[in-house]
Amino acid sequence: MADIFAARDPMEDLHKEATCSVCQDYFKDPVILDCGHNFCRACLTQTWEKSGNSETSCPQCREIVSQKNLRTNQQLANVAKITKKLSLEGPKKAEGKEKVCEKHKEPLKLFCKDDEILFCKMCDKEHTDHRRIPLVTAAEDYKDLMDLHQRCLVKEGEKVLEYKAKTEKEAQDLLMQTKTKMETTLEEIVEMRQFLDKQEQHLRAQLEELKKQVARKRDEHLILLSRELSSLESLIQEMKEKCQQPPAELLQDVKNLLQRCEERQTSEKPVAFPPELKWKIREFCDLNSSLVGVMKPFRDSLIPGLELQKANVTLDPDTGNPWLILSEDRKSVRQELKPQDLPDNPERFSPRAYVLGHEGFTRGRHFWEVVVGAAGGWAVGVAKKSVRRKGPVYIGPEEGIWAVGKWRGRYRAPSLAPSPHFLLSEKTKRVRVFLNYAANQVAFYDADTGDQICVFADVPFSGETVIPFFYVQKDGYLGISP
């Protein structure tokens, strides 16, 4: 047994005692648990976080321990530092033992930069045309190179940490936006349902009251008709008996009998259902027609309008300024060096280099995406159908145009106050235009990142048709994504 322990390297035992069993590296800020085992503080914290258990236990013996009783083991920390220093000095001592070439048994004192291998002076002829440097020089060069890469990796790690923090914040912002908007939407739906439930109860109560009134008038009138029928049967029987009497008796008081018959025939029949009741029923039926009229557009337009639809936008050549050249598929536009010979129809913009989309919108939620050129000026957005076509029409709500873009050397959104959150820049390659007609809103997004550029709220569409709008300056280009 003594021979076995004698054969072991003491440095191995020291290394084992100075190493954390979790990370398998020298202890960093070691702490001791109630059970006597030691771990790096960070390793212990990460292990407990990953377990997700409310109780904390020793990773080695699984004994339940208290976090409050964690104590820094400074003595072990010192031992770990000394052990690490000794382990680093070991290779330095070993440097005295030179490595030799397996082929020539000569020291490997040269390094080939082309083949990246060590070689001895006897192997020199094999590397005649290669870049050869001393071993020490090569080691220093590679140390410098690794030091450079290490600094780059540290910077990259810092960037990753920044991206991580940014991602967490962005996730919180997105979740908060979703929660706020969804809660507002659900509240509106609940309020609408409560309103409809209340109206349903009111209408059901009205319907029950009308049914009771009709049934009551029917029963009253049926009683009157039964009495009248009985009276008629008595009169008919009296006339039959009169006809069977002798002539003298038949003619006696016959005038009175005939007069009663005539009065029966000419008397007005009682009204079963009064006009007031009929008016109430007709009013109720008219209300039903009104509800059908209200619900039909709600079902046909409002409910489908809740779904976001990608619009198939094309350019309208009848509105394009003569300086603008539209592609054959009417999906892109650029400005030419000289104007085309086009009729100056009322729909065409002149002299501004504007063009409208062919499709218009009067309801619903729609979006389309536009590729923007890096050079030249441009603008994308929406315009009212009634927008002026002739003269100096400026981009802005005053003219019925809501757009963002780049012109006069600046990225801008007319009528909106300057904001640090305005994200339109030279980095933007595609713009998504989002139109919510029912909400009177036009929003713009970076289509590649999903970041919001800006929003025009409370836009006065006033029930008018809204059309996609495009503006291109010299060297500019716009293309509608398929």
SVG drawing of the C-alpha trace seen along z (x, -y; Angstrom):
<svg xmlns="http://www.w3.org/2000/svg" viewBox="-154 -75 176 77">
<polyline fill="none" stroke="black" stroke-width="0.4" points="0.0,0.0 2.9,-2.4 4.4,-1.7 1.2,-2.7 1.1,-6.1 4.8,-6.6 4.3,-6.2 1.7,-9.0 2.8,-12.5 2.2,-14.9 1.4,-17.7 -1.6,-15.7 -3.0,-15.4 -2.4,-19.2 -4.0,-19.9 -7.1,-17.8 -7.5,-19.5 -7.3,-23.0 -9.8,-22.2 -13.6,-22.8 -15.5,-19.6 -18.1,-21.5 -16.0,-23.6 -12.9,-21.3 -10.7,-24.4 -8.8,-26.1 -11.1,-27.5 -12.2,-31.1 -13.7,-32.7 -14.2,-29.3 -17.0,-28.9 -17.5,-26.0 -20.9,-24.4 -22.3,-23.0 -21.3,-19.5 -17.6,-20.5 -17.4,-20.5 -15.9,-23.5 -17.0,-25.0 -16.5,-28.2 -19.2,-30.7 -20.3,-31.3 -20.4,-27.5 -22.6,-26.9 -25.0,-29.7 -25.4,-28.6 -25.9,-24.9 -28.7,-26.0 -30.3,-28.2 -30.4,-25.5 -31.9,-23.0 -35.0,-25.2 -35.6,-23.6 -36.6,-25.7 -34.2,-23.6 -30.5,-24.0 -28.2,-20.9 -24.5,-20.1 -23.7,-19.2 -21.4,-16.5 -23.1,-14.7 -26.7,-16.0 -27.0,-17.0 -29.5,-19.9 -27.6,-23.0 -28.5,-26.7 -27.4,-29.5 -27.1,-31.7 -24.3,-29.6 -22.0,-30.0 -18.5,-31.1 -15.6,-32.2 -12.7,-29.7 -9.8,-32.1 -7.2,-29.5 -8.3,-27.3 -8.3,-30.3 -4.6,-30.9 -3.8,-27.2 -5.4,-27.3 -3.3,-30.4 -0.1,-28.7 -1.0,-25.4 -1.8,-27.3 1.5,-29.1 3.4,-25.9 1.7,-24.2 2.7,-27.1 6.3,-27.0 6.4,-23.3 6.3,-23.7 9.0,-26.5 11.3,-24.1 10.5,-21.5 11.7,-24.0 15.2,-23.1 14.6,-19.7 14.7,-20.4 12.6,-18.5 14.6,-16.5 13.8,-15.5 12.6,-12.0 14.5,-11.4 17.9,-13.1 17.7,-13.2 18.8,-16.9 17.2,-19.7 14.1,-21.3 15.3,-24.9 13.8,-26.2 10.2,-26.8 8.8,-26.7 6.1,-29.4 4.8,-27.9 4.3,-24.3 3.9,-25.5 6.1,-22.8 9.3,-22.6 12.4,-21.1 16.1,-20.6 19.1,-22.0 19.5,-18.6 15.9,-19.0 16.8,-22.5 17.2,-21.3 13.6,-20.2 12.5,-23.8 14.9,-25.7 12.3,-27.8 10.2,-28.3 10.1,-31.1 12.2,-29.9 12.6,-31.6 14.1,-30.6 11.9,-28.7 11.9,-31.5 11.0,-34.1 8.1,-31.9 6.8,-31.4 6.9,-35.2 5.1,-35.9 2.4,-33.4 2.0,-34.7 1.5,-38.2 -1.0,-36.8 -2.9,-34.9 -2.9,-38.0 -4.5,-40.0 -7.1,-37.3 -7.8,-37.2 -8.4,-40.9 -10.7,-40.6 -12.6,-37.8 -13.0,-39.8 -14.4,-42.7 -16.7,-40.3 -17.9,-39.0 -18.6,-42.5 -20.7,-43.0 -22.6,-39.8 -23.4,-41.0 -24.6,-44.3 -26.8,-42.4 -28.1,-40.2 -29.1,-43.2 -30.7,-44.8 -32.6,-41.7 -34.0,-41.3 -35.1,-45.0 -36.6,-44.6 -38.5,-41.5 -39.9,-43.3 -41.0,-46.2 -42.7,-44.0 -44.4,-42.0 -45.6,-45.2 -46.9,-46.6 -48.7,-43.3 -50.2,-43.1 -51.3,-46.7 -52.9,-46.6 -54.5,-43.2 -55.9,-44.1 -57.5,-47.3 -58.9,-45.2 -60.3,-42.6 -61.9,-45.3 -63.6,-46.7 -64.8,-43.3 -66.2,-42.7 -67.9,-46.1 -69.4,-45.4 -70.6,-42.0 -72.2,-43.5 -73.9,-46.1 -75.3,-43.5 -76.4,-41.3 -78.3,-44.3 -79.9,-45.1 -80.9,-41.4 -82.5,-41.4 -84.4,-44.6 -85.6,-43.3 -86.6,-39.9 -88.7,-41.7 -90.4,-43.8 -91.1,-40.7 -92.7,-38.9 -94.8,-42.0 -96.1,-42.2 -96.9,-38.4 -98.9,-38.9 -100.8,-41.9 -101.6,-40.0 -102.8,-36.9 -104.9,-39.1 -106.7,-41.0 -107.2,-37.7 -108.9,-36.0 -111.1,-39.1 -112.1,-39.3 -112.9,-35.6 -115.2,-35.9 -117.0,-38.8 -117.3,-36.7 -118.7,-33.7 -121.4,-35.9 -122.3,-37.4 -122.5,-34.0 -124.8,-32.8 -127.0,-35.9 -127.1,-35.2 -128.1,-31.6 -131.0,-32.8 -132.2,-35.3 -132.0,-32.6 -134.0,-30.2 -136.6,-33.0 -137.0,-33.6 -137.4,-29.9 -140.2,-29.7 -141.8,-32.9 -141.9,-31.4 -143.9,-28.4 -146.6,-30.5 -150.0,-31.2 -150.2,-34.3 -151.9,-36.5 -149.4,-35.6 -146.4,-35.7 -147.2,-39.3 -147.6,-40.4 -144.4,-42.3 -142.6,-41.1 -141.3,-44.6 -139.4,-44.6 -137.8,-41.2 -136.7,-42.3 -135.3,-45.6 -133.2,-43.6 -131.9,-41.5 -130.9,-44.5 -129.2,-46.1 -127.1,-42.9 -126.1,-43.0 -125.1,-46.7 -123.5,-46.9 -119.7,-47.4 -117.6,-44.4 -115.5,-45.0 -111.7,-45.5 -109.7,-42.6 -106.3,-44.3 -106.2,-48.1 -103.9,-50.3 -101.6,-51.1 -100.7,-47.4 -100.2,-47.0 -97.9,-50.1 -95.8,-48.6 -95.4,-45.3 -94.5,-47.1 -92.0,-49.2 -90.5,-46.1 -90.3,-44.5 -88.7,-47.7 -86.1,-47.5 -85.3,-44.0 -84.7,-45.3 -82.5,-48.0 -80.4,-45.5 -80.0,-43.4 -78.9,-46.5 -76.4,-47.3 -75.1,-43.8 -74.6,-43.0 -71.8,-45.6 -70.4,-44.7 -70.1,-41.0 -69.1,-41.9 -66.5,-44.6 -65.7,-45.3 -65.0,-41.7 -62.9,-40.8 -61.3,-44.2 -59.8,-43.0 -57.5,-40.7 -54.3,-42.3 -54.1,-41.9 -51.1,-42.3 -52.2,-44.6 -51.2,-43.9 -50.2,-47.4 -49.4,-48.5 -48.6,-52.0 -51.2,-54.0 -49.6,-55.3 -52.4,-57.9 -51.2,-59.7 -47.4,-59.5 -45.4,-62.7 -43.9,-62.7 -40.4,-62.6 -41.1,-59.2 -40.5,-55.9 -42.7,-53.0 -41.6,-49.4 -43.6,-47.1 -45.2,-45.3 -45.9,-48.7 -44.1,-47.6 -41.1,-50.0 -40.4,-53.6 -37.4,-55.8 -36.8,-59.3 -35.6,-59.9 -33.2,-62.5 -35.9,-64.0 -39.8,-64.0 -42.0,-61.7 -44.5,-63.0 -47.7,-62.2 -51.2,-63.7 -51.7,-66.3 -54.9,-64.6 -56.5,-65.8 -55.3,-62.8 -51.6,-63.3 -49.2,-65.1 -47.4,-68.1 -44.8,-69.4 -44.1,-67.3 -42.5,-63.8 -45.4,-62.0 -47.3,-58.8 -50.2,-57.0 -51.1,-53.4 -53.8,-52.0 -55.6,-50.4 -57.5,-52.5 -58.8,-51.6 -62.0,-52.6 -61.9,-50.1 -59.8,-47.4 -56.2,-47.0 -53.6,-46.7 -49.8,-46.8 -47.3,-46.8 -43.5,-47.0 -41.3,-49.2 -37.6,-48.8 -36.0,-52.2 -32.8,-53.2 -29.7,-54.4 -29.2,-57.3 -31.5,-60.2 -34.6,-61.4 -37.8,-59.4 -41.0,-59.2 -43.6,-56.5 -47.0,-56.7 -50.7,-57.3 -52.7,-60.1 -56.4,-61.0 -57.9,-60.4 -58.9,-64.1 -55.2,-65.2 -54.3,-68.1 -52.5,-67.0 -51.4,-70.3 -49.0,-72.9 -46.5,-72.9 -48.1,-70.1 -46.0,-69.7 -45.8,-66.4 -47.8,-66.8 -51.1,-66.3 -52.2,-69.8 -52.3,-68.5 -53.8,-65.1 -50.5,-63.2 -49.0,-61.2 -45.5,-59.9 -41.9,-59.4 -38.8,-59.5 -35.6,-61.3 -35.5,-64.6 -33.5,-67.9 -30.7,-65.7 -32.7,-64.7 -34.7,-61.8 -38.1,-63.2 -41.8,-62.7 -43.7,-66.0 -45.8,-67.4 -44.3,-65.0 -42.2,-66.5 -38.5,-65.5 -37.9,-62.4 -34.9,-60.3 -37.1,-57.3 -37.4,-58.2 -35.5,-55.3 -35.5,-56.1 -31.8,-56.3 -29.4,-55.1 -29.6,-51.6 -33.3,-51.3 -33.6,-49.2 -37.3,-48.4 -40.2,-50.3 -43.5,-48.7 -46.5,-51.0 -49.3,-50.0 -52.8,-51.5 -55.5,-51.0 -58.5,-52.8 -61.0,-52.2 -58.5,-53.5 -57.5,-56.5 -53.9,-55.5 -50.8,-55.3 -47.7,-53.6 -44.2,-53.0 -41.8,-50.2 -38.4,-49.0 -39.5,-45.8 -36.2,-44.0 -35.9,-44.6 -39.5,-45.1 -38.6,-48.4 -41.3,-51.1 -40.2,-54.3 -43.1,-56.5 -47.0,-56.7 -49.5,-59.2 -52.5,-58.9 -56.0,-60.5 -55.7,-60.9 -58.8,-62.6 -59.7,-60.1 -63.3,-61.4 -64.7,-58.3 -62.6,-59.1 -60.6,-56.6 -57.0,-56.4 -54.3,-55.5 -50.6,-54.5 -48.3,-57.4 -44.8,-57.5 -42.2,-60.2 -38.9,-59.8 -36.2,-62.4 -33.2,-62.3 -31.1,-59.1 -33.9,-57.7 -35.6,-54.4 -38.6,-52.7 -39.8,-49.1 -42.9,-47.5 -42.1,-44.1 -44.1,-41.2"/>
</svg>
